[in-house]
Amino acid sequence: MKRFALAIIGCMLATSALAAPKPCEELKAEIEAKIQASGVPSYTLEIVKNDEVHDQNMVVGSCENGTKKIIYQKNDR
């Protein structure tokens, strides 16, 4: 299951890297739709400034011309 989640996150990273800069809320909504479509039951997406990112492995998107990142965290039950 972890490999599946990592594959989805990797695809999201590749997709966001090729896309034009977007507003953070719009990109977050697109990422959220993909995560929900893959059936992840409990997760958190958060928009943070670049200097607030502690783990680069959690980054699933970059927005507002690279000044902010969207981080993903799966919530285990």
Helices and strands as residue ranges (DSSP letters): H 2-18, H 24-37, E 43-49, G 50-52, G 56-58, E 59-63, E 68-74
